[in-house]
Amino acid sequence: MAILVPRDLIERARTGEPDDIEELLRATWPHAYRLARAILGEDQPAQDAAQEACIILYRTIAELRDTNAFRTWFYRIVVREASELKRRRSRTEPPLQSVSDDVDYNTSIDVWRALASLPQHLRDVVVLRYFEDLSSREIACALRIPDGTVRFRLMIARRRLRPLLGVNADHFARKTDEGQLHAI
């Protein structure tokens, strides 16, 4: 589910009015947490990363030049914070062996396990595309990689997920009438 924040709220928050910034934070928190949870695979670290991303949003929203770029800008912050926390934790803790049983009710545990088996760079593009509904261009901006690299990583990830998910893998490649790919 992508962030759907009214443009006027983003514009009001850019002026620095505390109530408007608080409202923006309330609207973006669930998205930040869900994305960080998908990257990190655990609740508490995801809360930490999402909280750091929201702090950065609070401090830097006034610097955002284009309200149309908010979604990509904010996702970039969340991905960066979650990835940095994951790097720091990997130096001090053993790697995560399995995905927590506390998963989103709309997502099967098989999908979470399959995602956990992917290398981080592939998992990031899959989560941003299929869970956050970003276009390959938006993912490229959020991860600061070329658009072609995003498409290549998605292709590799789908190939790796197909045998793990069996028939469910087709859901990652289903096209809508508009030609966009969507997960079900």
C-alpha positions in Angstrom: 0.0 0.0 0.0 1.6 3.2 -1.1 1.7 6.4 0.9 -1.3 8.6 0.0 -0.8 11.9 1.7 -2.6 15.0 0.5 -0.3 17.4 -1.2 -1.7 20.3 0.8 -0.7 18.5 4.0 2.9 18.1 2.8 2.9 21.7 1.8 1.6 22.8 5.2 4.2 20.6 7.0 7.0 22.2 4.9 6.2 25.5 6.5 7.1 24.0 9.9 3.8 24.2 11.7 4.1 21.6 14.4 0.5 20.4 14.1 0.8 19.8 10.4 4.1 18.0 10.8 2.5 15.8 13.5 -0.4 15.0 11.2 2.1 14.1 8.4 4.0 11.9 10.7 0.8 10.1 11.8 0.0 9.5 8.1 3.4 8.2 7.1 4.3 6.1 10.2 2.5 2.9 9.2 4.2 3.0 5.8 7.6 3.6 7.3 7.2 0.8 9.8 5.9 -1.7 7.2 8.8 -1.0 4.8 11.4 -1.2 7.6 9.8 -4.4 8.8 10.0 -5.9 5.3 13.7 -5.0 5.1 14.7 -6.0 8.6 12.4 -8.9 9.3 11.8 -8.1 12.9 9.5 -5.8 14.8 11.7 -3.9 17.3 14.5 -3.0 14.8 11.8 -2.0 12.3 10.3 0.4 14.9 13.7 1.9 15.5 14.4 2.4 11.8 11.0 3.8 11.1 11.3 6.2 14.1 14.7 7.4 12.9 13.2 8.0 9.4 10.3 10.0 11.0 12.8 12.1 13.0 14.7 12.8 9.7 11.3 13.7 8.1 10.5 16.0 11.0 13.9 17.8 10.8 14.2 18.1 7.0 10.6 18.4 5.6 11.2 22.1 5.1 14.1 21.3 2.7 11.8 19.2 0.3 11.6 21.3 -2.8 8.9 19.4 -4.7 5.8 18.0 -2.9 5.4 15.6 -5.8 8.7 13.9 -4.8 7.6 13.3 -1.2 6.9 9.6 -1.6 10.2 8.7 -3.2 12.1 11.1 -0.9 10.5 9.5 2.2 11.0 5.9 1.0 14.6 6.7 0.4 15.0 7.8 4.0 13.3 4.7 5.3 15.3 2.3 3.2 18.6 4.1 4.1 17.8 4.0 7.8 16.7 0.3 7.8 19.6 -0.8 5.7 22.1 1.1 8.0 20.5 -0.5 11.1 20.7 -3.9 9.4 24.4 -3.3 8.6 25.2 -2.3 12.2 23.3 -5.2 13.6 25.0 -7.7 11.3 28.3 -6.7 12.8 27.2 -7.5 16.3 24.5 -10.1 16.0 24.1 -13.4 14.2 22.0 -13.3 11.1 18.3 -13.7 11.3 17.5 -17.4 10.9 13.8 -17.2 10.2 11.0 -14.6 9.8 8.9 -13.9 12.8 5.5 -15.5 12.9 4.0 -12.1 13.6 3.4 -11.2 9.9 1.0 -8.9 8.1 -2.4 -10.7 7.9 -2.6 -10.0 4.2 0.7 -11.7 3.4 1.3 -15.4 3.7 4.2 -16.6 5.8 5.5 -18.4 2.7 6.0 -15.1 1.0 7.9 -13.7 4.0 10.1 -16.7 4.2 10.8 -16.5 0.5 11.6 -12.8 0.8 14.0 -13.5 3.7 15.9 -15.9 1.5 16.7 -13.2 -1.0 19.9 -11.1 -0.7 19.1 -7.6 0.6 19.6 -5.8 -2.7 16.9 -8.0 -4.3 14.5 -7.9 -1.3 14.6 -4.1 -1.3 13.4 -3.8 -4.9 10.7 -6.5 -4.5 9.3 -4.9 -1.3 9.3 -1.4 -2.8 7.6 -2.7 -6.0 5.1 -5.1 -4.8 4.4 -4.0 -1.2 4.7 -0.2 -1.7 3.6 -0.1 -5.3 6.5 2.1 -6.5 7.4 2.3 -10.2 10.8 1.2 -11.3 11.7 4.9 -11.7 10.6 5.7 -8.1 12.6 2.7 -6.8 15.6 3.8 -8.7 15.3 7.3 -7.1 14.7 5.8 -3.6 17.7 3.4 -3.8 19.9 5.7 -5.9 20.5 3.1 -8.6 19.8 3.1 -12.4 16.3 2.3 -13.5 17.7 -0.6 -15.6 19.3 -2.1 -12.5 15.9 -2.0 -10.7 14.3 -3.9 -13.6 17.2 -6.4 -13.7 17.0 -7.0 -9.9 13.2 -7.5 -10.1 13.7 -10.1 -12.9 16.4 -12.0 -10.9 14.2 -11.8 -7.7 11.2 -13.2 -9.5 13.3 -16.0 -10.9 14.5 -16.9 -7.4 11.1 -16.6 -5.9 9.2 -18.7 -8.4 10.5 -22.1 -7.2 10.1 -21.0 -3.6 6.5 -19.9 -4.0 5.2 -22.3 -6.6 1.9 -21.2 -8.0 2.0 -18.0 -5.9 4.9 -16.7 -8.0 2.5 -16.0 -10.9 1.0 -13.3 -8.7 4.3 -11.3 -8.8 4.0 -11.1 -12.6 0.3 -10.5 -13.1 -0.4 -7.4 -15.2 -3.3 -5.1 -14.9 -5.2 -3.7 -17.8 -2.9 -0.6 -17.6 0.1 -2.9 -18.2 1.5 -2.5 -14.6 2.7 -5.4 -12.6 1.0 -6.1 -9.3 1.2 -8.7 -6.5 -1.9 -10.2 -5.2 
